[in-house]
Amino acid sequence: MSEAQKEIPNSLTIGGFLELLSAADPHAQGFRPAFAFDPEQTLLRKTAARILHFYMRDILAVPDIPDITPAAVLKDLYDCRVCVNSIAQIYLRGIMEPREYPGGLLLFDGSAPVDELLAGHIISRTLQP
Protein backbone atom coordinates (compact mmCIF):
# COMPACT_ATOMS: atom_id res chain seq x y z
CA MET A 1 0.00 0.00 0.00
CA SER A 2 1.40 3.38 -0.97
CA GLU A 3 1.83 6.27 1.48
CA ALA A 4 -0.98 8.17 -0.27
CA GLN A 5 -3.37 5.25 0.19
CA LYS A 6 -2.56 5.05 3.91
CA GLU A 7 -3.73 8.66 4.21
CA ILE A 8 -6.95 8.09 2.23
CA PRO A 9 -9.07 5.21 3.59
CA ASN A 10 -10.53 2.85 0.97
CA SER A 11 -8.80 4.63 -1.91
CA LEU A 12 -8.02 2.63 -5.01
CA THR A 13 -4.85 2.57 -7.09
CA ILE A 14 -4.76 3.14 -10.84
CA GLY A 15 -3.66 -0.48 -11.26
CA GLY A 16 -6.57 -1.66 -9.11
CA PHE A 17 -8.99 0.35 -11.23
CA LEU A 18 -7.63 -1.20 -14.43
CA GLU A 19 -8.04 -4.64 -12.84
CA LEU A 20 -11.68 -3.87 -11.97
CA LEU A 21 -12.29 -2.67 -15.53
CA SER A 22 -10.70 -5.84 -16.94
CA ALA A 23 -12.82 -8.03 -14.64
CA ALA A 24 -15.99 -6.23 -15.78
CA ASP A 25 -15.30 -6.41 -19.51
CA PRO A 26 -13.17 -9.02 -21.33
CA HIS A 27 -12.37 -6.42 -24.02
CA ALA A 28 -10.42 -4.49 -21.39
CA GLN A 29 -7.90 -7.30 -20.85
CA GLY A 30 -4.48 -5.74 -21.29
CA PHE A 31 -5.89 -2.25 -21.91
CA ARG A 32 -3.51 0.53 -20.94
CA PRO A 33 -4.44 4.16 -21.57
CA ALA A 34 -2.19 6.14 -23.89
CA PHE A 35 -0.67 8.27 -21.15
CA ALA A 36 2.00 7.66 -18.54
CA PHE A 37 0.84 6.52 -15.11
CA ASP A 38 2.11 4.74 -12.03
CA PRO A 39 -0.13 1.73 -11.29
CA GLU A 40 0.53 2.16 -7.54
CA GLN A 41 -0.60 5.79 -7.54
CA THR A 42 -3.91 6.61 -5.86
CA LEU A 43 -6.71 6.89 -8.42
CA LEU A 44 -8.09 10.42 -8.65
CA ARG A 45 -11.40 11.38 -10.24
CA LYS A 46 -9.66 13.14 -13.15
CA THR A 47 -7.50 10.06 -13.83
CA ALA A 48 -10.53 7.77 -13.72
CA ALA A 49 -12.26 10.04 -16.25
CA ARG A 50 -9.23 9.96 -18.55
CA ILE A 51 -8.92 6.16 -18.34
CA LEU A 52 -12.61 5.62 -19.05
CA HIS A 53 -12.65 8.16 -21.87
CA PHE A 54 -9.65 6.52 -23.57
CA TYR A 55 -11.23 3.09 -23.02
CA MET A 56 -14.55 4.16 -24.54
CA ARG A 57 -12.86 5.86 -27.47
CA ASP A 58 -10.12 3.32 -28.22
CA ILE A 59 -11.69 -0.02 -27.23
CA LEU A 60 -15.45 0.50 -27.44
CA ALA A 61 -15.20 2.90 -30.43
CA VAL A 62 -17.60 5.38 -28.84
CA PRO A 63 -17.21 8.71 -30.64
CA ASP A 64 -16.67 11.87 -28.65
CA ILE A 65 -19.55 14.22 -28.07
CA PRO A 66 -18.52 17.07 -30.40
CA ASP A 67 -19.85 19.99 -28.33
CA ILE A 68 -18.60 19.91 -24.76
CA THR A 69 -19.73 23.43 -23.85
CA PRO A 70 -22.61 22.12 -21.66
CA ALA A 71 -19.90 20.73 -19.34
CA ALA A 72 -18.80 24.31 -18.60
CA VAL A 73 -21.25 24.24 -15.67
CA LEU A 74 -18.39 22.47 -13.88
CA LYS A 75 -16.49 25.46 -12.54
CA ASP A 76 -13.24 23.46 -12.27
CA LEU A 77 -13.46 21.92 -15.76
CA TYR A 78 -10.34 23.71 -16.97
CA ASP A 79 -8.22 23.09 -13.86
CA CYS A 80 -6.49 20.19 -15.64
CA ARG A 81 -5.94 21.13 -19.26
CA VAL A 82 -5.09 17.61 -20.44
CA CYS A 83 -8.20 16.29 -18.66
CA VAL A 84 -10.77 18.74 -20.02
CA ASN A 85 -12.15 16.64 -22.86
CA SER A 86 -12.10 13.41 -20.87
CA ILE A 87 -13.89 14.97 -17.90
CA ALA A 88 -16.44 16.61 -20.21
CA GLN A 89 -17.12 13.37 -22.11
CA ILE A 90 -17.57 11.34 -18.93
CA TYR A 91 -19.68 14.03 -17.24
CA LEU A 92 -21.94 14.64 -20.25
CA ARG A 93 -22.64 10.92 -20.56
CA GLY A 94 -23.67 10.76 -16.89
CA ILE A 95 -20.91 8.33 -15.99
CA MET A 96 -19.46 10.50 -13.24
CA GLU A 97 -21.57 13.04 -11.38
CA PRO A 98 -20.36 16.44 -10.25
CA ARG A 99 -20.19 17.40 -6.61
CA GLU A 100 -22.55 20.17 -5.57
CA TYR A 101 -21.46 22.75 -3.05
CA PRO A 102 -23.41 25.55 -1.32
CA GLY A 103 -24.79 28.17 -3.64
CA GLY A 104 -25.26 25.68 -6.48
CA LEU A 105 -21.54 25.47 -7.22
CA LEU A 106 -20.82 22.36 -9.32
CA LEU A 107 -17.31 20.93 -9.32
CA PHE A 108 -15.93 17.79 -10.87
CA ASP A 109 -13.43 17.71 -7.99
CA GLY A 110 -10.81 15.98 -10.11
CA SER A 111 -8.18 15.75 -7.38
CA ALA A 112 -10.44 13.77 -5.05
CA PRO A 113 -9.61 10.07 -4.65
CA VAL A 114 -11.83 7.29 -5.98
CA ASP A 115 -12.76 4.40 -3.72
CA GLU A 116 -13.72 0.91 -4.85
CA LEU A 117 -17.46 1.55 -4.48
CA LEU A 118 -17.40 4.61 -6.77
CA ALA A 119 -15.10 2.77 -9.19
CA GLY A 120 -17.62 -0.05 -9.48
CA HIS A 121 -20.45 2.39 -10.17
CA ILE A 122 -18.62 4.34 -12.86
CA ILE A 123 -17.36 1.18 -14.58
CA SER A 124 -20.92 -0.17 -14.59
CA ARG A 125 -22.24 3.09 -16.09
CA THR A 126 -19.50 3.02 -18.72
CA LEU A 127 -20.47 -0.48 -19.85
CA GLN A 128 -24.22 0.22 -20.03
CA PRO A 129 -25.40 0.43 -23.63
C-alpha positions as CSV (number, residue, x, y, z in Angstrom):
1,M,0.0,0.0,0.0
2,S,1.4,3.4,-1.0
3,E,1.8,6.3,1.5
4,A,-1.0,8.2,-0.3
5,Q,-3.4,5.2,0.2
6,K,-2.6,5.1,3.9
7,E,-3.7,8.7,4.2
8,I,-6.9,8.1,2.2
9,P,-9.1,5.2,3.6
10,N,-10.5,2.8,1.0
11,S,-8.8,4.6,-1.9
12,L,-8.0,2.6,-5.0
13,T,-4.9,2.6,-7.1
14,I,-4.8,3.1,-10.8
15,G,-3.7,-0.5,-11.3
16,G,-6.6,-1.7,-9.1
17,F,-9.0,0.4,-11.2
18,L,-7.6,-1.2,-14.4
19,E,-8.0,-4.6,-12.8
20,L,-11.7,-3.9,-12.0
21,L,-12.3,-2.7,-15.5
22,S,-10.7,-5.8,-16.9
23,A,-12.8,-8.0,-14.6
24,A,-16.0,-6.2,-15.8
25,D,-15.3,-6.4,-19.5
26,P,-13.2,-9.0,-21.3
27,H,-12.4,-6.4,-24.0
28,A,-10.4,-4.5,-21.4
29,Q,-7.9,-7.3,-20.9
30,G,-4.5,-5.7,-21.3
31,F,-5.9,-2.2,-21.9
32,R,-3.5,0.5,-20.9
33,P,-4.4,4.2,-21.6
34,A,-2.2,6.1,-23.9
35,F,-0.7,8.3,-21.1
36,A,2.0,7.7,-18.5
37,F,0.8,6.5,-15.1
38,D,2.1,4.7,-12.0
39,P,-0.1,1.7,-11.3
40,E,0.5,2.2,-7.5
41,Q,-0.6,5.8,-7.5
42,T,-3.9,6.6,-5.9
43,L,-6.7,6.9,-8.4
44,L,-8.1,10.4,-8.6
45,R,-11.4,11.4,-10.2
46,K,-9.7,13.1,-13.1
47,T,-7.5,10.1,-13.8
48,A,-10.5,7.8,-13.7
49,A,-12.3,10.0,-16.2
50,R,-9.2,10.0,-18.5
51,I,-8.9,6.2,-18.3
52,L,-12.6,5.6,-19.0
53,H,-12.7,8.2,-21.9
54,F,-9.7,6.5,-23.6
55,Y,-11.2,3.1,-23.0
56,M,-14.5,4.2,-24.5
57,R,-12.9,5.9,-27.5
58,D,-10.1,3.3,-28.2
59,I,-11.7,0.0,-27.2
60,L,-15.4,0.5,-27.4
61,A,-15.2,2.9,-30.4
62,V,-17.6,5.4,-28.8
63,P,-17.2,8.7,-30.6
64,D,-16.7,11.9,-28.7
65,I,-19.6,14.2,-28.1
66,P,-18.5,17.1,-30.4
67,D,-19.9,20.0,-28.3
68,I,-18.6,19.9,-24.8
69,T,-19.7,23.4,-23.9
70,P,-22.6,22.1,-21.7
71,A,-19.9,20.7,-19.3
72,A,-18.8,24.3,-18.6
73,V,-21.3,24.2,-15.7
74,L,-18.4,22.5,-13.9
75,K,-16.5,25.5,-12.5
76,D,-13.2,23.5,-12.3
77,L,-13.5,21.9,-15.8
78,Y,-10.3,23.7,-17.0
79,D,-8.2,23.1,-13.9
80,C,-6.5,20.2,-15.6
81,R,-5.9,21.1,-19.3
82,V,-5.1,17.6,-20.4
83,C,-8.2,16.3,-18.7
84,V,-10.8,18.7,-20.0
85,N,-12.1,16.6,-22.9
86,S,-12.1,13.4,-20.9
87,I,-13.9,15.0,-17.9
88,A,-16.4,16.6,-20.2
89,Q,-17.1,13.4,-22.1
90,I,-17.6,11.3,-18.9
91,Y,-19.7,14.0,-17.2
92,L,-21.9,14.6,-20.3
93,R,-22.6,10.9,-20.6
94,G,-23.7,10.8,-16.9
95,I,-20.9,8.3,-16.0
96,M,-19.5,10.5,-13.2
97,E,-21.6,13.0,-11.4
98,P,-20.4,16.4,-10.2
99,R,-20.2,17.4,-6.6
100,E,-22.6,20.2,-5.6
101,Y,-21.5,22.8,-3.0
102,P,-23.4,25.5,-1.3
103,G,-24.8,28.2,-3.6
104,G,-25.3,25.7,-6.5
105,L,-21.5,25.5,-7.2
106,L,-20.8,22.4,-9.3
107,L,-17.3,20.9,-9.3
108,F,-15.9,17.8,-10.9
109,D,-13.4,17.7,-8.0
110,G,-10.8,16.0,-10.1
111,S,-8.2,15.7,-7.4
112,A,-10.4,13.8,-5.0
113,P,-9.6,10.1,-4.7
114,V,-11.8,7.3,-6.0
115,D,-12.8,4.4,-3.7
116,E,-13.7,0.9,-4.8
117,L,-17.5,1.6,-4.5
118,L,-17.4,4.6,-6.8
119,A,-15.1,2.8,-9.2
120,G,-17.6,-0.1,-9.5
121,H,-20.4,2.4,-10.2
122,I,-18.6,4.3,-12.9
123,I,-17.4,1.2,-14.6
124,S,-20.9,-0.2,-14.6
125,R,-22.2,3.1,-16.1
126,T,-19.5,3.0,-18.7
127,L,-20.5,-0.5,-19.9
128,Q,-24.2,0.2,-20.0
129,P,-25.4,0.4,-23.6
